[in-house]
Amino acid sequence: VQTCALPICPEIKLPKVAAETCACCGRAITTGHDIPLIGIVGPKCARSFTALAHLIDLLDGLTSDRAPTQAQRALINRARNQLREIGIETSTDGGVLRVTRLARKTADVARSAKKRREQFVQDLQVAQGLFGQDAQRAHLAGAA
């Protein structure tokens, strides 16, 4: 289990799998953590992507009825815009938000995501206040 080492990020399970190279930096590795849409990254790079992985898990599968307030909708739109700006596409299908695919090369998305890590952490902090940690855990448990 890789954690983001921040009090606002509950533990998130990043599957550990065998790999030859890190999708982020290209270093040779024997095992790494599978980051959604990015691929398998080494243990050092995984620290940079825990907040992104948590944000993707939080958004993917979110239903429109889970964001009834304007502040919650604004946070979701901000997070979707940030994902789009780094090259990750999202869509809405029948009121369900989906994080769908990369619009750029994996290495380019990885570099952009590492640069925006603090923004993802800030969004997670706001989400904790708006949605509550229990709601985040319930959503993550439902996605598992």
N, CA, C and O atoms as a GROMACS GRO file, in nm:
protein
  576
    1VAL      N    1   0.085  -0.118   0.000
    1VAL     CA    2   0.000   0.000   0.000
    1VAL      C    3   0.090   0.124   0.000
    1VAL      O    4   0.176   0.138   0.086
    2GLN      N    5   0.068   0.211  -0.095
    2GLN     CA    6   0.142   0.337  -0.105
    2GLN      C    7   0.050   0.446  -0.054
    2GLN      O    8  -0.064   0.454  -0.097
    3THR      N    9   0.097   0.529   0.037
    3THR     CA   10   0.014   0.638   0.088
    3THR      C   11   0.073   0.770   0.046
    3THR      O   12   0.191   0.779   0.010
    4CYS      N   13  -0.010   0.874   0.050
    4CYS     CA   14   0.038   1.004   0.005
    4CYS      C   15   0.103   1.082   0.118
    4CYS      O   16   0.149   1.194   0.096
    5ALA      N   17   0.108   1.027   0.238
    5ALA     CA   18   0.177   1.088   0.352
    5ALA      C   19   0.119   1.223   0.391
    5ALA      O   20   0.188   1.305   0.450
    6LEU      N   21  -0.006   1.246   0.360
    6LEU     CA   22  -0.075   1.368   0.398
    6LEU      C   23  -0.198   1.328   0.478
    6LEU      O   24  -0.261   1.226   0.447
    7PRO      N   25  -0.234   1.404   0.581
    7PRO     CA   26  -0.347   1.366   0.662
    7PRO      C   27  -0.480   1.364   0.586
    7PRO      O   28  -0.574   1.297   0.629
    8ILE      N   29  -0.489   1.436   0.475
    8ILE     CA   30  -0.616   1.442   0.403
    8ILE      C   31  -0.634   1.324   0.309
    8ILE      O   32  -0.744   1.301   0.260
    9CYS      N   33  -0.529   1.250   0.281
    9CYS     CA   34  -0.539   1.137   0.190
    9CYS      C   35  -0.547   1.007   0.269
    9CYS      O   36  -0.448   0.966   0.329
   10PRO      N   37  -0.663   0.942   0.270
   10PRO     CA   38  -0.665   0.811   0.333
   10PRO      C   39  -0.580   0.715   0.252
   10PRO      O   40  -0.544   0.744   0.138
   11GLU      N   41  -0.549   0.601   0.310
   11GLU     CA   42  -0.469   0.504   0.236
   11GLU      C   43  -0.541   0.467   0.107
   11GLU      O   44  -0.662   0.447   0.106
   12ILE      N   45  -0.466   0.460   0.002
   12ILE     CA   46  -0.519   0.416  -0.126
   12ILE      C   47  -0.434   0.300  -0.171
   12ILE      O   48  -0.311   0.305  -0.164
   13LYS      N   49  -0.498   0.199  -0.216
   13LYS     CA   50  -0.425   0.080  -0.258
   13LYS      C   51  -0.384   0.096  -0.403
   13LYS      O   52  -0.468   0.099  -0.493
   14LEU      N   53  -0.255   0.106  -0.424
   14LEU     CA   54  -0.200   0.109  -0.559
   14LEU      C   55  -0.144  -0.029  -0.584
   14LEU      O   56  -0.046  -0.068  -0.520
   15PRO      N   57  -0.202  -0.104  -0.674
   15PRO     CA   58  -0.156  -0.241  -0.696
   15PRO      C   59  -0.006  -0.245  -0.727
   15PRO      O   60   0.044  -0.169  -0.809
   16LYS      N   61   0.064  -0.336  -0.660
   16LYS     CA   62   0.206  -0.355  -0.685
   16LYS      C   63   0.221  -0.470  -0.784
   16LYS      O   64   0.170  -0.580  -0.762
   17VAL      N   65   0.291  -0.441  -0.893
   17VAL     CA   66   0.304  -0.540  -1.000
   17VAL      C   67   0.448  -0.544  -1.051
   17VAL      O   68   0.526  -0.451  -1.030
   18ALA      N   69   0.481  -0.653  -1.118
   18ALA     CA   70   0.614  -0.666  -1.178
   18ALA      C   71   0.624  -0.574  -1.299
   18ALA      O   72   0.527  -0.556  -1.373
   19ALA      N   73   0.741  -0.517  -1.318
   19ALA     CA   74   0.763  -0.428  -1.432
   19ALA      C   75   0.911  -0.422  -1.465
   19ALA      O   76   0.996  -0.459  -1.384
   20GLU      N   77   0.940  -0.374  -1.584
   20GLU     CA   78   1.080  -0.358  -1.626
   20GLU      C   79   1.126  -0.214  -1.619
   20GLU      O   80   1.240  -0.187  -1.582
   21THR      N   81   1.037  -0.120  -1.654
   21THR     CA   82   1.074   0.021  -1.651
   21THR      C   83   0.960   0.104  -1.592
   21THR      O   84   0.843   0.066  -1.599
   22CYS      N   85   0.996   0.217  -1.534
   22CYS     CA   86   0.900   0.311  -1.477
   22CYS      C   87   0.838   0.393  -1.591
   22CYS      O   88   0.909   0.446  -1.676
   23ALA      N   89   0.704   0.402  -1.591
   23ALA     CA   90   0.634   0.478  -1.695
   23ALA      C   91   0.661   0.627  -1.686
   23ALA      O   92   0.640   0.700  -1.782
   24CYS      N   93   0.708   0.673  -1.570
   24CYS     CA   94   0.733   0.815  -1.550
   24CYS      C   95   0.874   0.855  -1.592
   24CYS      O   96   0.894   0.941  -1.677
   25CYS      N   97   0.972   0.791  -1.530
   25CYS     CA   98   1.111   0.835  -1.550
   25CYS      C   99   1.193   0.742  -1.641
   25CYS      O  100   1.302   0.779  -1.683
   26GLY      N  101   1.141   0.623  -1.670
   26GLY     CA  102   1.212   0.531  -1.758
   26GLY      C  103   1.319   0.448  -1.691
   26GLY      O  104   1.388   0.370  -1.758
   27ARG      N  105   1.335   0.463  -1.558
   27ARG     CA  106   1.435   0.382  -1.487
   27ARG      C  107   1.397   0.236  -1.487
   27ARG      O  108   1.280   0.200  -1.493
   28ALA      N  109   1.497   0.151  -1.480
   28ALA     CA  110   1.473   0.007  -1.469
   28ALA      C  111   1.423  -0.024  -1.328
   28ALA      O  112   1.480   0.021  -1.229
   29ILE      N  113   1.314  -0.102  -1.320
   29ILE     CA  114   1.257  -0.143  -1.192
   29ILE      C  115   1.218  -0.290  -1.202
   29ILE      O  116   1.203  -0.344  -1.312
   30THR      N  117   1.201  -0.354  -1.089
   30THR     CA  118   1.154  -0.493  -1.089
   30THR      C  119   1.006  -0.499  -1.050
   30THR      O  120   0.932  -0.584  -1.100
   31THR      N  121   0.964  -0.410  -0.960
   31THR     CA  122   0.823  -0.399  -0.923
   31THR      C  123   0.787  -0.251  -0.915
   31THR      O  124   0.873  -0.166  -0.893
   32GLY      N  125   0.661  -0.223  -0.932
   32GLY     CA  126   0.614  -0.085  -0.924
   32GLY      C  127   0.468  -0.081  -0.886
   32GLY      O  128   0.406  -0.184  -0.862
   33HIS      N  129   0.415   0.040  -0.881
   33HIS     CA  130   0.275   0.061  -0.846
   33HIS      C  131   0.198   0.102  -0.971
   33HIS      O  132   0.244   0.185  -1.049
   34ASP      N  133   0.082   0.042  -0.989
   34ASP     CA  134   0.000   0.068  -1.107
   34ASP      C  135  -0.087   0.192  -1.083
   34ASP      O  136  -0.182   0.187  -1.005
   35ILE      N  137  -0.054   0.302  -1.149
   35ILE     CA  138  -0.127   0.428  -1.138
   35ILE      C  139  -0.231   0.432  -1.250
   35ILE      O  140  -0.196   0.411  -1.366
   36PRO      N  141  -0.357   0.459  -1.218
   36PRO     CA  142  -0.459   0.462  -1.324
   36PRO      C  143  -0.420   0.554  -1.440
   36PRO      O  144  -0.382   0.669  -1.419
   37LEU      N  145  -0.430   0.502  -1.559
   37LEU     CA  146  -0.403   0.570  -1.686
   37LEU      C  147  -0.256   0.601  -1.712
   37LEU      O  148  -0.217   0.616  -1.828
   38ILE      N  149  -0.173   0.609  -1.608
   38ILE     CA  150  -0.031   0.640  -1.626
   38ILE      C  151   0.047   0.513  -1.655
   38ILE      O  152   0.128   0.509  -1.748
   39GLY      N  153   0.023   0.411  -1.577
   39GLY     CA  154   0.094   0.285  -1.592
   39GLY      C  155   0.171   0.253  -1.465
   39GLY      O  156   0.142   0.305  -1.358
   40ILE      N  157   0.268   0.167  -1.479
   40ILE     CA  158   0.345   0.120  -1.364
   40ILE      C  159   0.463   0.214  -1.342
   40ILE      O  160   0.544   0.238  -1.431
   41VAL      N  161   0.471   0.265  -1.219
   41VAL     CA  162   0.579   0.356  -1.183
   41VAL      C  163   0.654   0.297  -1.064
   41VAL      O  164   0.599   0.221  -0.984
   42GLY      N  165   0.782   0.333  -1.054
   42GLY     CA  166   0.866   0.286  -0.945
   42GLY      C  167   0.827   0.347  -0.812
   42GLY      O  168   0.745   0.439  -0.807
   43PRO      N  169   0.885   0.296  -0.704
   43PRO     CA  170   0.846   0.343  -0.571
   43PRO      C  171   0.873   0.492  -0.548
   43PRO      O  172   0.795   0.558  -0.479
   44LYS      N  173   0.979   0.546  -0.604
   44LYS     CA  174   1.007   0.689  -0.586
   44LYS      C  175   0.906   0.774  -0.661
   44LYS      O  176   0.857   0.873  -0.608
   45CYS      N  177   0.873   0.737  -0.783
   45CYS     CA  178   0.777   0.814  -0.862
   45CYS      C  179   0.635   0.796  -0.809
   45CYS      O  180   0.552   0.886  -0.823
   46ALA      N  181   0.605   0.682  -0.748
   46ALA     CA  182   0.470   0.656  -0.697
   46ALA      C  183   0.429   0.762  -0.596
   46ALA      O  184   0.311   0.798  -0.589
   47ARG      N  185   0.524   0.812  -0.518
   47ARG     CA  186   0.492   0.917  -0.419
   47ARG      C  187   0.435   1.041  -0.487
   47ARG      O  188   0.349   1.109  -0.431
   48SER      N  189   0.482   1.069  -0.607
   48SER     CA  190   0.436   1.188  -0.680
   48SER      C  191   0.296   1.170  -0.738
   48SER      O  192   0.230   1.268  -0.770
   49PHE      N  193   0.251   1.046  -0.751
   49PHE     CA  194   0.124   1.020  -0.818
   49PHE      C  195   0.012   0.974  -0.726
   49PHE      O  196  -0.099   0.949  -0.772
   50THR      N  197   0.039   0.961  -0.597
   50THR     CA  198  -0.065   0.913  -0.506
   50THR      C  199  -0.184   1.007  -0.504
   50THR      O  200  -0.298   0.960  -0.506
   51ALA      N  201  -0.161   1.138  -0.499
   51ALA     CA  202  -0.272   1.234  -0.497
   51ALA      C  203  -0.351   1.227  -0.628
   51ALA      O  204  -0.474   1.233  -0.625
   52LEU      N  205  -0.283   1.213  -0.742
   52LEU     CA  206  -0.353   1.200  -0.870
   52LEU      C  207  -0.437   1.073  -0.872
   52LEU      O  208  -0.553   1.076  -0.913
   53ALA      N  209  -0.380   0.962  -0.827
   53ALA     CA  210  -0.453   0.836  -0.824
   53ALA      C  211  -0.576   0.848  -0.735
   53ALA      O  212  -0.683   0.798  -0.769
   54HIS      N  213  -0.561   0.916  -0.622
   54HIS     CA  214  -0.674   0.933  -0.531
   54HIS      C  215  -0.782   1.021  -0.595
   54HIS      O  216  -0.901   0.992  -0.583
   55LEU      N  217  -0.742   1.127  -0.663
   55LEU     CA  218  -0.837   1.216  -0.729
   55LEU      C  219  -0.912   1.142  -0.840
   55LEU      O  220  -1.033   1.157  -0.853
   56ILE      N  221  -0.841   1.062  -0.918
   56ILE     CA  222  -0.906   0.983  -1.023
   56ILE      C  223  -1.005   0.886  -0.960
   56ILE      O  224  -1.118   0.872  -1.009
   57ASP      N  225  -0.965   0.818  -0.853
   57ASP     CA  226  -1.057   0.725  -0.786
   57ASP      C  227  -1.179   0.796  -0.730
   57ASP      O  228  -1.289   0.742  -0.733
   58LEU      N  229  -1.159   0.916  -0.679
   58LEU     CA  230  -1.270   0.991  -0.622
   58LEU      C  231  -1.369   1.036  -0.731
   58LEU      O  232  -1.490   1.030  -0.710
   59LEU      N  233  -1.318   1.079  -0.846
   59LEU     CA  234  -1.403   1.130  -0.952
   59LEU      C  235  -1.468   1.020  -1.036
   59LEU      O  236  -1.585   1.031  -1.073
   60ASP      N  237  -1.393   0.914  -1.067
   60ASP     CA  238  -1.444   0.811  -1.156
   60ASP      C  239  -1.562   0.739  -1.091
   60ASP      O  240  -1.550   0.680  -0.984
   61GLY      N  241  -1.676   0.745  -1.158
   61GLY     CA  242  -1.796   0.681  -1.106
   61GLY      C  243  -1.882   0.771  -1.019
   61GLY      O  244  -1.986   0.728  -0.968
   62LEU      N  245  -1.840   0.896  -1.000
   62LEU     CA  246  -1.918   0.990  -0.920
   62LEU      C  247  -2.048   1.022  -0.993
   62LEU      O  248  -2.048   1.052  -1.112
   63THR      N  249  -2.158   1.015  -0.922
   63THR     CA  250  -2.288   1.045  -0.982
   63THR      C  251  -2.327   1.189  -0.953
   63THR      O  252  -2.286   1.247  -0.852
   64SER      N  253  -2.406   1.246  -1.042
   64SER     CA  254  -2.443   1.387  -1.030
   64SER      C  255  -2.520   1.416  -0.901
   64SER      O  256  -2.515   1.528  -0.851
   65ASP      N  257  -2.591   1.318  -0.846
   65ASP     CA  258  -2.664   1.342  -0.723
   65ASP      C  259  -2.574   1.349  -0.600
   65ASP      O  260  -2.618   1.389  -0.493
   66ARG      N  261  -2.446   1.311  -0.617
   66ARG     CA  262  -2.350   1.319  -0.506
   66ARG      C  263  -2.295   1.460  -0.490
   66ARG      O  264  -2.222   1.486  -0.394
   67ALA      N  265  -2.327   1.551  -0.581
   67ALA     CA  266  -2.276   1.689  -0.575
   67ALA      C  267  -2.392   1.788  -0.585
   67ALA      O  268  -2.405   1.858  -0.685
   68PRO      N  269  -2.476   1.792  -0.481
   68PRO     CA  270  -2.594   1.878  -0.490
   68PRO      C  271  -2.567   2.027  -0.470
   68PRO      O  272  -2.648   2.110  -0.513
   69THR      N  273  -2.456   2.064  -0.406
   69THR     CA  274  -2.432   2.206  -0.380
   69THR      C  275  -2.346   2.267  -0.489
   69THR      O  276  -2.275   2.198  -0.562
   70GLN      N  277  -2.354   2.398  -0.499
   70GLN     CA  278  -2.275   2.470  -0.598
   70GLN      C  279  -2.125   2.454  -0.570
   70GLN      O  280  -2.047   2.440  -0.664
   71ALA      N  281  -2.085   2.455  -0.444
   71ALA     CA  282  -1.944   2.439  -0.409
   71ALA      C  283  -1.892   2.302  -0.450
   71ALA      O  284  -1.779   2.290  -0.498
   72GLN      N  285  -1.972   2.198  -0.432
   72GLN     CA  286  -1.931   2.064  -0.472
   72GLN      C  287  -1.918   2.053  -0.623
   72GLN      O  288  -1.823   1.994  -0.674
   73ARG      N  289  -2.015   2.110  -0.695
   73ARG     CA  290  -2.008   2.108  -0.842
   73ARG      C  291  -1.888   2.187  -0.892
   73ARG      O  292  -1.822   2.147  -0.988
   74ALA      N  293  -1.858   2.300  -0.827
   74ALA     CA  294  -1.742   2.381  -0.866
   74ALA      C  295  -1.612   2.303  -0.845
   74ALA      O  296  -1.522   2.310  -0.929
   75LEU      N  297  -1.602   2.230  -0.735
   75LEU     CA  298  -1.484   2.149  -0.709
   75LEU      C  299  -1.467   2.040  -0.815
   75LEU      O  300  -1.357   2.017  -0.864
   76ILE      N  301  -1.576   1.974  -0.849
   76ILE     CA  302  -1.570   1.868  -0.950
   76ILE      C  303  -1.527   1.927  -1.084
   76ILE      O  304  -1.444   1.869  -1.153
   77ASN      N  305  -1.583   2.042  -1.122
   77ASN     CA  306  -1.545   2.106  -1.248
   77ASN      C  307  -1.398   2.147  -1.247
   77ASN      O  308  -1.329   2.131  -1.347
   78ARG      N  309  -1.351   2.200  -1.133
   78ARG     CA  310  -1.209   2.238  -1.123
   78ARG      C  311  -1.120   2.115  -1.140
   78ARG      O  312  -1.021   2.120  -1.212
   79ALA      N  313  -1.156   2.007  -1.073
   79ALA     CA  314  -1.075   1.884  -1.082
   79ALA      C  315  -1.078   1.829  -1.224
   79ALA      O  316  -0.974   1.785  -1.275
   80ARG      N  317  -1.194   1.830  -1.289
   80ARG     CA  318  -1.203   1.784  -1.428
   80ARG      C  319  -1.116   1.871  -1.520
   80ARG      O  320  -1.048   1.819  -1.608
   81ASN      N  321  -1.118   2.003  -1.499
   81ASN     CA  322  -1.036   2.093  -1.580
   81ASN      C  323  -0.888   2.065  -1.560
   81ASN      O  324  -0.811   2.066  -1.656
   82GLN      N  325  -0.849   2.041  -1.435
   82GLN     CA  326  -0.708   2.010  -1.409
   82GLN      C  327  -0.666   1.881  -1.479
   82GLN      O  328  -0.558   1.873  -1.537
   83LEU      N  329  -0.751   1.781  -1.473
   83LEU     CA  330  -0.719   1.655  -1.542
   83LEU      C  331  -0.708   1.679  -1.692
   83LEU      O  332  -0.616   1.629  -1.756
   84ARG      N  333  -0.801   1.756  -1.748
   84ARG     CA  334  -0.797   1.785  -1.892
   84ARG      C  335  -0.669   1.860  -1.929
   84ARG      O  336  -0.608   1.832  -2.032
   85GLU      N  337  -0.629   1.956  -1.845
   85GLU     CA  338  -0.509   2.035  -1.874
   85GLU      C  339  -0.382   1.952  -1.874
   85GLU      O  340  -0.287   1.984  -1.946
   86ILE      N  341  -0.378   1.845  -1.795
   86ILE     CA  342  -0.258   1.761  -1.798
   86ILE      C  343  -0.267   1.651  -1.904
   86ILE      O  344  -0.169   1.582  -1.931
   87GLY      N  345  -0.386   1.636  -1.964
   87GLY     CA  346  -0.400   1.540  -2.073
   87GLY      C  347  -0.482   1.417  -2.040
   87GLY      O  348  -0.466   1.313  -2.105
   88ILE      N  349  -0.569   1.425  -1.940
   88ILE     CA  350  -0.657   1.314  -1.905
   88ILE      C  351  -0.800   1.356  -1.936
   88ILE      O  352  -0.847   1.458  -1.887
   89GLU      N  353  -0.868   1.276  -2.017
   89GLU     CA  354  -1.004   1.310  -2.056
   89GLU      C  355  -1.106   1.249  -1.961
   89GLU      O  356  -1.085   1.141  -1.905
   90THR      N  357  -1.216   1.321  -1.942
   90THR     CA  358  -1.329   1.272  -1.865
   90THR      C  359  -1.454   1.284  -1.949
   90THR      O  360  -1.458   1.360  -2.046
   91SER      N  361  -1.557   1.209  -1.912
   91SER     CA  362  -1.685   1.219  -1.981
   91SER      C  363  -1.796   1.192  -1.880
   91SER      O  364  -1.771   1.140  -1.771
   92THR      N  365  -1.916   1.228  -1.917
   92THR     CA  366  -2.032   1.201  -1.834
   92THR      C  367  -2.127   1.115  -1.916
   92THR      O  368  -2.165   1.150  -2.027
   93ASP      N  369  -2.166   1.003  -1.857
   93ASP     CA  370  -2.256   0.911  -1.925
   93ASP      C  371  -2.372   0.879  -1.832
   93ASP      O  372  -2.354   0.809  -1.732
   94GLY      N  373  -2.490   0.932  -1.863
   94GLY     CA  374  -2.607   0.906  -1.781
   94GLY      C  375  -2.594   0.959  -1.639
   94GLY      O  376  -2.643   0.896  -1.545
   95GLY      N  377  -2.528   1.074  -1.623
   95GLY     CA  378  -2.512   1.133  -1.491
   95GLY      C  379  -2.397   1.074  -1.410
   95GLY      O  380  -2.380   1.107  -1.293
   96VAL      N  381  -2.317   0.987  -1.473
   96VAL     CA  382  -2.202   0.926  -1.405
   96VAL      C  383  -2.075   0.978  -1.470
   96VAL      O  384  -2.056   0.968  -1.591
   97LEU      N  385  -1.987   1.034  -1.388
   97LEU     CA  386  -1.860   1.086  -1.436
   97LEU      C  387  -1.760   0.972  -1.455
   97LEU      O  388  -1.747   0.885  -1.369
   98ARG      N  389  -1.692   0.971  -1.568
   98ARG     CA  390  -1.591   0.870  -1.597
   98ARG      C  391  -1.460   0.938  -1.636
   98ARG      O  392  -1.458   1.032  -1.715
   99VAL      N  393  -1.352   0.889  -1.579
   99VAL     CA  394  -1.218   0.931  -1.619
   99VAL      C  395  -1.178   0.829  -1.725
   99VAL      O  396  -1.158   0.711  -1.694
  100THR      N  397  -1.166   0.875  -1.850
  100THR     CA  398  -1.166   0.779  -1.962
  100THR      C  399  -1.031   0.742  -2.020
  100THR      O  400  -0.999   0.623  -2.029
  101ARG      N  401  -0.951   0.840  -2.059
  101ARG     CA  402  -0.827   0.804  -2.130
  101ARG      C  403  -0.730   0.920  -2.132
  101ARG      O  404  -0.763   1.032  -2.092
  102LEU      N  405  -0.609   0.890  -2.179
  102LEU     CA  406  -0.507   0.993  -2.196
  102LEU      C  407  -0.523   1.057  -2.333
  102LEU      O  408  -0.546   0.988  -2.432
  103ALA      N  409  -0.511   1.188  -2.339
  103ALA     CA  410  -0.518   1.262  -2.466
  103ALA      C  411  -0.379   1.295  -2.517
  103ALA      O  412  -0.364   1.345  -2.629
  104ARG      N  413  -0.277   1.269  -2.436
  104ARG     CA  414  -0.137   1.295  -2.472
  104ARG      C  415  -0.055   1.170  -2.442
  104ARG      O  416  -0.106   1.073  -2.385
  105LYS      N  417   0.071   1.175  -2.479
  105LYS     CA  418   0.160   1.064  -2.448
  105LYS      C  419   0.172   1.048  -2.297
  105LYS      O  420   0.168   1.145  -2.222
  106THR      N  421   0.188   0.923  -2.254
  106THR     CA  422   0.195   0.892  -2.111
  106THR      C  423   0.304   0.972  -2.041
  106THR      O  424   0.282   1.026  -1.933
  107ALA      N  425   0.421   0.980  -2.101
  107ALA     CA  426   0.534   1.052  -2.038
  107ALA      C  427   0.501   1.200  -2.021
  107ALA      O  428   0.538   1.260  -1.920
  108ASP      N  429   0.433   1.260  -2.118
  108ASP     CA  430   0.395   1.401  -2.108
  108ASP      C  431   0.292   1.423  -1.997
  108ASP      O  432   0.301   1.520  -1.921
  109VAL      N  433   0.194   1.333  -1.988
  109VAL     CA  434   0.094   1.342  -1.882
  109VAL      C  435   0.160   1.325  -1.746
  109VAL      O  436   0.129   1.397  -1.652
  110ALA      N  437   0.252   1.229  -1.737
  110ALA     CA  438   0.322   1.204  -1.610
  110ALA      C  439   0.399   1.328  -1.565
  110ALA      O  440   0.394   1.364  -1.447
  111ARG      N  441   0.470   1.392  -1.656
  111ARG     CA  442   0.545   1.514  -1.621
  111ARG      C  443   0.451   1.624  -1.574
  111ARG      O  444   0.478   1.691  -1.474
  112SER      N  445   0.342   1.644  -1.646
  112SER     CA  446   0.246   1.747  -1.608
  112SER      C  447   0.182   1.716  -1.473
  112SER      O  448   0.161   1.807  -1.392
  113ALA      N  449   0.151   1.591  -1.448
  113ALA     CA  450   0.089   1.552  -1.322
  113ALA      C  451   0.182   1.576  -1.205
  113ALA      O  452   0.139   1.620  -1.098
  114LYS      N  453   0.309   1.547  -1.223
  114LYS     CA  454   0.406   1.569  -1.114
  114LYS      C  455   0.415   1.717  -1.080
  114LYS      O  456   0.429   1.752  -0.963
  115LYS      N  457   0.407   1.803  -1.182
  115LYS     CA  458   0.415   1.948  -1.159
  115LYS      C  459   0.292   2.000  -1.085
  115LYS      O  460   0.300   2.099  -1.012
  116ARG      N  461   0.178   1.935  -1.103
  116ARG     CA  462   0.053   1.982  -1.044
  116ARG      C  463   0.013   1.907  -0.918
  116ARG      O  464  -0.100   1.919  -0.872
  117ARG      N  465   0.103   1.830  -0.863
  117ARG     CA  466   0.072   1.748  -0.746
  117ARG      C  467   0.008   1.830  -0.634
  117ARG      O  468  -0.090   1.788  -0.574
  118GLU      N  469   0.065   1.947  -0.605
  118GLU     CA  470   0.013   2.029  -0.496
  118GLU      C  471  -0.132   2.074  -0.522
  118GLU      O  472  -0.211   2.083  -0.429
  119GLN      N  473  -0.165   2.101  -0.649
  119GLN     CA  474  -0.303   2.139  -0.681
  119GLN      C  475  -0.398   2.023  -0.657
  119GLN      O  476  -0.510   2.043  -0.609
  120PHE      N  477  -0.355   1.901  -0.689
  120PHE     CA  478  -0.438   1.784  -0.663
  120PHE      C  479  -0.458   1.766  -0.513
  120PHE      O  480  -0.568   1.732  -0.468
  121VAL      N  481  -0.354   1.787  -0.436
  121VAL     CA  482  -0.364   1.776  -0.291
  121VAL      C  483  -0.461   1.879  -0.236
  121VAL      O  484  -0.542   1.848  -0.149
  122GLN      N  485  -0.454   2.003  -0.288
  122GLN     CA  486  -0.547   2.107  -0.244
  122GLN      C  487  -0.691   2.068  -0.276
  122GLN      O  488  -0.781   2.089  -0.194
  123ASP      N  489  -0.714   2.013  -0.394
  123ASP     CA  490  -0.849   1.969  -0.430
  123ASP      C  491  -0.898   1.858  -0.338
  123ASP      O  492  -1.015   1.855  -0.301
  124LEU      N  493  -0.809   1.768  -0.300
  124LEU     CA  494  -0.846   1.660  -0.209
  124LEU      C  495  -0.881   1.716  -0.071
  124LEU      O  496  -0.972   1.666  -0.005
  125GLN      N  497  -0.809   1.819  -0.028
  125GLN     CA  498  -0.839   1.882   0.100
  125GLN      C  499  -0.977   1.946   0.097
  125GLN      O  500  -1.055   1.931   0.191
  126VAL      N  501  -1.008   2.017  -0.012
  126VAL     CA  502  -1.139   2.079  -0.026
  126VAL      C  503  -1.247   1.971  -0.035
  126VAL      O  504  -1.354   1.986   0.025
  127ALA      N  505  -1.221   1.864  -0.108
  127ALA     CA  506  -1.318   1.755  -0.120
  127ALA      C  507  -1.350   1.694   0.016
  127ALA      O  508  -1.464   1.659   0.045
  128GLN      N  509  -1.248   1.682   0.098
  128GLN     CA  510  -1.270   1.627   0.231
  128GLN      C  511  -1.367   1.715   0.310
  128GLN      O  512  -1.453   1.664   0.382
  129GLY      N  513  -1.353   1.846   0.296
  129GLY     CA  514  -1.442   1.937   0.365
  129GLY      C  515  -1.583   1.938   0.306
  129GLY      O  516  -1.681   1.945   0.380
  130LEU      N  517  -1.594   1.930   0.173
  130LEU     CA  518  -1.724   1.938   0.108
  130LEU      C  519  -1.800   1.806   0.108
  130LEU      O  520  -1.922   1.804   0.127
  131PHE      N  521  -1.729   1.697   0.087
  131PHE     CA  522  -1.794   1.568   0.077
  131PHE      C  523  -1.780   1.486   0.205
  131PHE      O  524  -1.858   1.394   0.230
  132GLY      N  525  -1.680   1.521   0.287
  132GLY     CA  526  -1.657   1.448   0.410
  132GLY      C  527  -1.573   1.324   0.386
  132GLY      O  528  -1.587   1.258   0.282
  133GLN      N  529  -1.487   1.291   0.480
  133GLN     CA  530  -1.399   1.175   0.467
  133GLN      C  531  -1.479   1.046   0.459
  133GLN      O  532  -1.440   0.954   0.387
  134ASP      N  533  -1.591   1.038   0.531
  134ASP     CA  534  -1.672   0.916   0.526
  134ASP      C  535  -1.728   0.894   0.386
  134ASP      O  536  -1.732   0.781   0.338
  135ALA      N  537  -1.772   1.003   0.321
  135ALA     CA  538  -1.825   0.992   0.186
  135ALA      C  539  -1.716   0.950   0.089
  135ALA      O  540  -1.740   0.872  -0.003
  136GLN      N  541  -1.594   1.002   0.108
  136GLN     CA  542  -1.482   0.962   0.023
  136GLN      C  543  -1.453   0.814   0.041
  136GLN      O  544  -1.435   0.742  -0.057
  137ARG      N  545  -1.450   0.769   0.165
  137ARG     CA  546  -1.422   0.627   0.191
  137ARG      C  547  -1.531   0.538   0.131
  137ARG      O  548  -1.502   0.433   0.074
  138ALA      N  549  -1.656   0.581   0.144
  138ALA     CA  550  -1.767   0.502   0.089
  138ALA      C  551  -1.756   0.493  -0.062
  138ALA      O  552  -1.780   0.387  -0.120
  139HIS      N  553  -1.720   0.604  -0.126
  139HIS     CA  554  -1.704   0.603  -0.272
  139HIS      C  555  -1.590   0.510  -0.313
  139HIS      O  556  -1.604   0.431  -0.406
  140LEU      N  557  -1.477   0.520  -0.242
  140LEU     CA  558  -1.363   0.436  -0.274
  140LEU      C  559  -1.396   0.289  -0.248
  140LEU      O  560  -1.354   0.202  -0.325
  141ALA      N  561  -1.468   0.260  -0.142
  141ALA     CA  562  -1.506   0.121  -0.112
  141ALA      C  563  -1.600   0.068  -0.220
  141ALA      O  564  -1.592  -0.050  -0.257
  142GLY      N  565  -1.687   0.152  -0.271
  142GLY     CA  566  -1.777   0.111  -0.376
  142GLY      C  567  -1.707   0.086  -0.508
  142GLY      O  568  -1.751   0.004  -0.588
  143ALA      N  569  -1.596   0.157  -0.531
  143ALA     CA  570  -1.520   0.142  -0.655
  143ALA      C  571  -1.430   0.019  -0.651
  143ALA      O  572  -1.390  -0.031  -0.756
  144ALA      N  573  -1.399  -0.029  -0.531
  144ALA     CA  574  -1.307  -0.144  -0.518
  144ALA      C  575  -1.374  -0.274  -0.550
  144ALA      O  576  -1.311  -0.379  -0.544
   0.00000   0.00000   0.00000
